[in-house]
Each structure stands twice: as structure tokens, then as C-alpha cells.
Amino acid sequence: MPPVFFKAPLPINYKAPKGRIIPLKNPEIRLGKTLVTLTPRRIKAEALERVRMALKRVLKKKTERIVDAHATYPVTKKPEGVKMGQGKGRVHHHVARVPAGYPIIRLPQLSPFVPGELPIFVAFERALSNLPVNCTFRSQLNRFPVDSWVIMRKVGIDKILTKKETEERLERLSQDLDKKNKEESLRVLNDFRHSFEEFLVKYRRRIDTDPEFRLEFLEMLNTISVDPLLSQQRNCFHNAIDLLTPSRRLGELCTLMVEICTSTKNENGGICELSYIISLVPESYRVTETEVLKAANELKHLGFHVTEISGRHYLLLDIELTGTQEKCLSLSSRLGRGISCKDLSDNCGFTQEQAQIVLWELSRLGLVWVDFENTKEGKLIKKI
């Protein structure tokens, strides 16, 4: 609907007495934003026209505005040379007789009710400088304190119900999204599994023969958390794991470890540290300590045992250490030197006889040797 503009009344051209401005009996309350006078005054038509033009520049043409003060009252002026008693003279201009508290201009548009937010009177502030009378601004909404409690109560109940419905909708939406994401993930996983099996069938021979390609392939498997040496990992990629033939690579690694342990038994008595084994494995295999440890666990069926001493893993060949022997070797590794019966008595709580028995048993197995050069009794034991 276009804005409504009322046509101003025509001015009166008949002579009238000056008289006085009759005050208002009741205050004029208008809905919307109004410009209200504070003192009674006669306002010329030119001033009212300047106010209308100032509002037009700020509010443009589409904003509805109503002017309630109209310059229709005539004011006469005597021509020069006319004395008193010789007539009032001709009508010179017209004025609006505005009492105090009268709304001159009002904007009937009502802004939404926002508690605690002050109304904006930018347009009235621009037009106020064109008036010769003191004015104030008033904003009257179509909401009253009588209805505020009922409205707030209704808003509170609606807000609770709306919040509950919103939570239920969000819960259903979350379940639908989880279901769609799960289906999409399964679809992507099945596609990847199919592509992965095709890749293994195509490059199986190269994986077995080319160490460089096998290393890159193992790095790729590590990225997707697939371990080819773990035979128990057959839940998701069972066909792919079978195509990898892990037993072949694992068997080669086990064979190398057996050869290393057998060839170095005369030097270390059949106990080899895993880091020492890794240093003897050819560089083309590019194995890690984790792979060697897994291969060592597979050698348990051949009489090999894996033990941990001072945080380091050792592979034992045809040897099964007791708890006291492991304590003795752990103490020697921790001290970083040879140990004597006194060291075992102080640190492990052994008696003199128990310490001698443990040390001579380790010497019999070829794991340690007795140093007779530093002590007359020959009780200082050093490991190889």
C-alpha cells in the first residue's frame, strides 16, 4: 500500500483578530513518533514548509508522514505611512496557532517492540532547526503495560514448546546424518577394498622381488593402518592379507635371524640383542625392530625365546633364563660394568652362596666370563 498524504487546508484570506492561543484541555496522544511543542507559538507557513522539505530529504518519498499544524490563520500588516486608527491593512501572511503539547508532525509507522532499545529520531532532529519554537520527541507504541504480562507469559510457553520441538528435530536430523555417513563410509570402504585387491593381484610379483617397491608399499599400508605381518588382522582386508603372502616375507626374516643366532652362538652364548640382529640383516630388507620382534615371536616353536632386560629385547637360542639369572643380567646392564657377588648381595638381596651359584651358572651357559686378573678370588664377572 502506498503512503498516505493528506491535503493541507486552504488558508483564510479574511481579516481576523489576533486573539490568544487557546491551550489544550487534554494531551494529544498519537501512535508512532511525534514532534511535540513545549510552548505556545505562532508558526509561519514558510517554517512549516522548510520542516516538510527537511523530512522529505531524510525519509524520502515512500515513508508516510502527517503534518497536523497548518498555517491558515491570517496576519495583516499596515502599509508604510498608515497611522493607527486608519485600518488593519491587508493580509500579509498566514500562521499556525500551535498550543503547548500539540503534535506538529507525526510518523505513524510503528517499529517492533524491543525492550530496552531507545527509538531513533534522526529525521526530527534534522527538521527541528527550522522551527522557531522549542519542541520535544515522543514515541508511542501500541503496547501497554496491562497486556505485557499476558504477552510475556504466552511468549515464555511458546518458547519452551518451540525449544523442545527444535531439539527433537535436531535429534532426528543427527540420526539421519549418522546413518547416511555410515552408509557412505561402508560404500567407500568396499570400493577401496575392491581396488586394493586388484592392485595386489597386479603387482604381487613386484612386491616380492623389488625391495624398493616393497618398502613404498609397506609405507602405504602403514598409512592406512594395515599390518601385513599380523596374521590376526583379517577382519576387513582378509583377501588382501592373503594376497600379500606375509608368511613368505616373515619366513625369510625368520630364516635370517636363525642363521645370525647360530653363527654368533660361540661369541655370545646364544643370546642376541634385537638391535644387533637388525645391524646384521642386509640393508635391502629394510626391516624395523617391530618386524624383527614379530618374527622372533614366531620362532618360539623352534626353541627361541624373547626376553626383555633393562628395556631392551634379547633373543635366546636354546636357553631359558630363570628369574634370578635375568636379575643378574639386568643389574649388569644397568650398572654398565662387571658385577661381583657383593653387587648381587647389595642390589638383589642374594646371599654369598646364591650369588656365586648364579654367576657360575651363567658362566657355564657361556653368557658371562670370570675375570681373575682384577681379583685374587676370581669373583668379578663381566658379560660379553
RAMO-V127298 format. One record per residue. SS is DSSP state (A for helix, B for strand, O for the rest). PSI is psi as a letter, one per 20 degrees, with the letter a starting at -180 (NA if undefined). BURIAL is 1 if it has 24 or more other C-alpha atoms within 12 Angstrom, else 0. Layout:
ss psi burial
SS PSI BURIAL
SS PSI BURIAL
This chain:
ss psi burial
O p 0
O q 0
O q 0
O p 0
O p 0
O q 0
O p 0
O q 0
O q 0
O q 0
O q 0
O p 0
O j 0
O q 0
O p 0
O q 0
O q 0
O g 0
O a 0
O q 0
O o 0
O p 0
O r 0
O q 0
O h 0
O q 0
O q 0
O o 0
O o 0
O q 1
O q 0
B b 1
B p 1
B q 1
B o 1
B p 1
B q 1
O h 0
O q 0
O q 1
B q 1
B p 1
B p 1
B r 1
A h 1
A h 0
A g 1
A h 1
A h 1
A h 0
A g 1
A h 1
A h 0
A g 1
A h 1
A h 0
A h 0
A g 0
A i 0
O a 0
O h 0
O i 0
O p 0
O p 1
O q 1
B p 1
B o 1
O i 1
O p 1
O p 1
O n 1
O i 1
B p 1
B q 1
B p 1
B r 0
B p 0
O q 0
O r 0
O p 0
O i 0
O p 0
O r 0
O q 0
O i 0
O k 0
O r 0
O h 0
O a 0
B r 0
B p 0
B g 0
B r 1
B q 1
B r 1
B p 1
B o 1
B o 1
O r 1
O p 1
O j 1
O p 1
B o 1
B g 1
B q 1
B q 1
B o 1
O i 1
O p 0
O p 0
O q 0
O q 0
O o 0
O o 0
O p 0
O i 0
O p 0
O q 0
O r 0
O p 0
O l 0
A g 0
A g 1
A h 1
A h 0
A h 0
A i 1
A h 1
A i 0
A i 1
O q 1
O k 1
O q 1
O p 1
B r 1
B r 1
B q 1
B q 1
B o 1
B o 1
O r 0
O k 0
O p 0
O q 0
A h 0
A h 0
A i 0
A g 0
A g 0
A g 0
A g 0
A h 0
A g 0
A g 0
A h 0
A g 0
A g 0
A h 0
A g 0
A g 0
A g 0
A h 0
A g 0
A g 0
A h 0
A g 0
A g 0
A g 0
A g 0
A h 0
A g 0
A g 0
A h 0
A g 0
A g 0
A g 0
A g 0
A g 0
A g 0
A g 0
A h 0
A g 0
A g 0
A h 0
A g 0
A h 0
A g 0
A h 0
A g 0
A g 0
A g 0
A h 0
A g 0
A g 0
A h 0
A g 1
A h 0
A h 0
A g 0
A h 1
A h 0
A h 0
A k 0
A g 1
A h 0
A h 0
A h 1
A h 1
A h 0
O o 0
A h 0
A g 0
A h 0
A h 1
A g 0
A h 0
A h 1
A h 1
A h 0
A g 0
A h 0
A h 0
A h 0
O j 0
O l 0
O p 1
O o 1
O i 1
O i 1
O o 1
O i 0
O i 0
O m 0
O k 0
O g 0
O g 0
O l 1
A g 0
A h 0
A g 1
A h 1
A h 1
A h 1
A i 1
O m 1
A h 1
A h 0
A g 0
A g 1
A h 1
A h 0
A g 0
A h 1
A h 1
A g 0
A g 1
A h 1
A g 1
A g 0
A g 1
A h 1
A g 0
A h 0
O j 0
A h 0
A h 0
A g 0
A j 1
O j 1
O j 1
B o 1
B p 1
B q 1
A h 1
A h 0
A h 0
A g 1
A h 1
A h 0
A i 1
O p 1
O q 0
O h 0
O h 0
O h 1
O l 1
O q 1
O r 0
A h 0
A g 0
A g 1
A h 1
A h 1
A g 1
A h 1
A h 1
A h 1
A i 1
A j 1
A h 0
A i 0
A j 0
O j 0
B q 1
B q 1
B p 1
B q 1
B p 0
B o 1
O l 0
O j 0
B q 0
B q 1
B q 1
B p 1
B p 1
B o 1
O k 0
O p 1
O o 0
O q 1
O r 0
A h 0
A h 0
A h 1
A h 1
A h 1
A g 1
A h 1
A h 1
A g 1
A h 1
A h 0
A h 0
A h 0
O k 0
O a 0
O q 1
B q 1
O r 1
A h 1
A h 0
A g 1
A h 1
A h 0
A h 0
A h 0
A i 1
O k 0
O q 0
O r 0
A g 0
A g 0
A g 0
A g 1
A g 1
A g 0
A g 1
A g 1
A h 1
A g 0
A h 1
A h 1
A h 0
O i 1
O j 1
O h 1
B r 1
B q 1
B p 1
B o 0
O i 0
O h 0
O h 0
O q 0
O h 0
O i 0
O l 0
O i 1
B p 1
B p 1
B q 1
B r 1
O NA 1
